[in-house]
């Protein structure tokens, strides 16, 4: 069985697809912290570092949200304490 040659249009589409992928990996690499323009990472390394960075950012967001001081939150807690006292009296 002989393989059918890809049409010229298919080759063009495939080349454009590869170029878009490569440009996207280059863009992603530039967004990584500690990016050194002189060094080139493999695509797998870029993805691994991006995942690692996203995980760090998610943890940081979680910590910041937990540490966030919300006046309404304090007010709700105060009202809960008052309600408990009232319930104990009755």
Secondary structure, 3 states (H helix, E strand, C coil): CCCCCCCHHHHHHHHHHHHHHHHHHHHHHHHCCCCCCCCCCCHHHHHHHHHHHHHHHHHHHHHHHHHCCCHHHHHHHHHHHHHHHHHHHC
